[in-house]
Structures are given as structure tokens and as C-alpha cells.
Amino acid sequence: MYKQDDLEYISVENSSSSAKIALQGAHIFDFILKERGRVLFLSEASEFREGKAIRGGVPICWPWFGANENDSALPNHGFARTSLWAHQSTQTLSDRETKVTLTLHSSPETLVLWPYAFCLTLDIYVGKVLRLELTSQNLDTKAFTFTSALHTYLAIDTIYETRVDGFKAKQYFDKTQNTFAIQEGTIDFSKEVDRIYKNVKNDVVVKDEKVHHTIQTEGTKTIVVWNPGEVLESRMPDLSDHTKMLCVESANVLDDAVTLAKGESHTLRQTIVTEFRDVSISR
């Protein structure tokens, strides 16, 4: 076990890649393809402090996404991303792939925030691709409904030359305008973008001249795309450079919110396949 500032983390390395996973939030904050480059963005200003979400990597939003609908005083994006998870195992699947499993169970502290018994399991596959599987299990005596997201920060060369394919003619909810619209043409990243795309059954591709990220999702048809833009970044002291990141999030929100009966479970799966072009973007 290693430590960065206040937070303990697991370090994984094999012949394909390396990763760092904080126990707080089961948060993978670094994933590097060997001899190629860094796949996930991590803000240089991010704080590794107890109770503070890491700015970058893949935060886990659960059991609600964004502000709590019933009580805005509750933690934004839920409590999973700032809770201490238990490291269950690290398995060598081959010389090119490693599996890390972490769990989070309901506790007296979580029951104050959300009155249900549950078990969360995150399986992280570190190899030629990065795959995350978040399984939610209802251990309560009654049904519950949750929203969630794998809030993935992708490393890019520059937001102003980045294109996103896979949303043609898709309906989306624009959180900056509080309206629904249909995607036409390319996404304009000259200002803040915060959109929830619906009914996305295909892969999503993020590309610029130096890197192509293909995001494959199972367990939902909803994808969130977010970049804060220059104005919002100026109000975010833990974000170092919005031009080097784009969030593409597999999310159970809107029509894809999940209701589980007693004993039922649900898995949200995201796979990131990254291809570097010409030069590495690692910093």
C-alpha cells in the first residue's frame, strides 16, 4: 500500500500498463499504457485529502448523480466517491492484465445520508484496455432507486481540437440551459458543455490529432459529456487545465435510473480503448 498526501492507494503494474487506485472512493486516478501515454486526466491542483473528491481519474457517483433531488445540502454526486472502500483482492489474470476488486457496504454513516442497506463492488481490469464494472446490490428489505455514473476524465491534447462521435441525431438534456435538444453537427467546446445524451447504444469515440479514446458501455444507454470551460474553471481551485480533459461518463440517470428489489443487483460497465497517434500526451 502506498500513500499520497492523506490518501492510501494501490499500485498496479503489468507488461501492458500501470494504474493507481485510491481506497477513498475506489478511485482510479492514474492509468498509463506502457510506452504510449496517460489515458486519464488528473488535475495537478487536485487535493488528496480525506473527504475531498479527487479531481480527475474516474470518480464514482452513487447513489445519486449531481445534487440530491430531495436535499441539496447532501454531498454532490453522493457519498461513494469520498467513502473508504475495502480492498478485497488483486489478481494477476495474465502478464498483461490485472484485476483489482474493492467493496463498499452500507454503514451507520451512509444510512444517515441514504436509508438503505447495500453492497457496492468495483472490479477494475488493468491491461491493454481499462475496464470498470460497478455492481450495486440491494441488501435491504425494500426496493430502492439510485442514479450513478463512472465520471471518467479522459486525457486529451486540447479541447479545442477534440471531436466526439456517436451522438448524431441523439436527444440530450443540456444542463447549462435546462432544456432538451437534438445533436446536430459537432459539439462546440468553446464554452462549458454539460449534456446528458439519451438512448446511446453505440460506442462513443473521442479523438484529436494525438489520441483516440473509444468508450464502450453496458448497463445503461445514457452518456454524460462535460467540460467546464474557461469561466467555470476559474471558480474551481482544484482544476488545473480544462483544455486537457473531457469527461465522458457512463451514467444511470434520467430514464436509466435503476430500481432494485430486495436481493437484486445491477452492473454498470465501461471499457476504454485508447490509441495514441504519432506522439504520447503523457506529462
Buried (B, 14 or more C-beta within 10 A) or exposed (E): EEEBEEBBBBEBEBEBBBBBBBBBBBBBBBBBBEEBBBBBBBBEEBBBBEEBBBBBBBBBBBBBBBEBEEEEEBBEBBBBBBBBBEBEEBEEEEEBBBBBBBBBBBEEEBEEBBEBBBBBBBBBBBBBBBBBBBBBBBBBEEEBEBBBBBBBBBBBBBBEEBEBBBBEEBBBBEBEEEEEEEBEEEBEBEEBBBBBBBEBEBEBBBBBEBBBBBBBBEBBBBBBBBBBBEEBBEEEEBBBBBBBBBBBBBBBBBEBBBEBEEEEBBEBBBBBBBEBEEEBBEE
